[in-house]
Amino acid sequence: MELTAIVRKGEKQYVALCPEVDVVSQGRTVEDSLRNLREAVELYIEEMGLPEGLGDEELIVTHFGVKDARAASSIGA
């Protein structure tokens, strides 16, 4: 089964999220965080079962930008 991992750098560790099952883990490196996330997701599925409808819908992962209103207002001041 293929799932999604979103990884971001925290202050001291990398934080990994699997949005399909809403499970988060962390590690000192990206690889550690992904390994820990895989283990956490496997334990979640073992304990809770697969969420209803998992895999029925296509998951779209993308990026988008937003205007920072605080920065724009300080420039015009």
C-alpha positions in Angstrom: 0.0 0.0 0.0 1.4 3.4 -0.9 0.7 6.3 1.5 1.9 9.9 1.6 4.5 11.4 3.9 4.9 15.1 4.4 8.2 16.0 6.2 9.2 19.3 7.6 12.2 20.4 9.6 11.4 21.3 13.2 13.6 23.1 15.6 15.6 20.0 16.5 14.1 17.2 14.5 12.2 16.3 11.3 8.5 15.8 11.7 6.7 13.4 9.3 2.9 13.3 8.8 0.9 10.7 7.0 -2.3 12.6 6.1 -4.3 9.5 5.0 -4.4 8.2 8.6 -3.5 11.4 10.4 -0.4 9.9 12.1 2.7 12.0 13.0 6.2 10.9 14.0 9.7 12.5 14.2 13.4 11.7 13.9 16.8 13.3 13.9 17.1 12.9 10.1 14.5 12.7 7.3 15.2 9.0 7.0 14.7 8.5 10.7 11.4 10.4 10.7 10.2 8.4 7.7 11.2 5.1 9.3 9.5 6.1 12.6 6.4 7.2 10.6 6.2 3.9 8.8 6.4 2.0 12.1 3.7 4.3 13.7 1.4 3.9 10.7 1.8 0.1 10.7 1.0 0.1 14.4 -2.0 2.4 13.9 -3.4 0.1 11.1 -2.8 -3.0 13.2 -4.6 -1.5 16.2 -7.4 0.6 14.5 -7.7 -1.1 11.1 -7.7 0.7 7.8 -9.8 3.9 7.7 -13.0 3.5 5.7 -12.5 4.5 2.1 -8.7 4.6 2.3 -7.5 4.3 -1.3 -10.9 4.9 -2.8 -10.1 8.5 -3.5 -7.1 10.0 -5.3 -5.0 12.1 -3.0 -3.6 15.3 -4.6 -0.5 16.8 -3.0 0.5 20.3 -4.2 1.9 23.7 -3.1 0.3 27.1 -3.2 1.3 30.6 -2.2 -0.5 33.2 -0.1 0.1 36.9 0.3 1.5 37.8 3.7 -0.8 40.6 4.8 1.5 41.6 7.6 4.4 42.2 5.3 2.3 44.1 2.8 0.8 46.4 5.4 4.3 47.2 6.9 5.6 48.1 3.5 2.8 50.6 2.8 3.1 52.2 6.3 
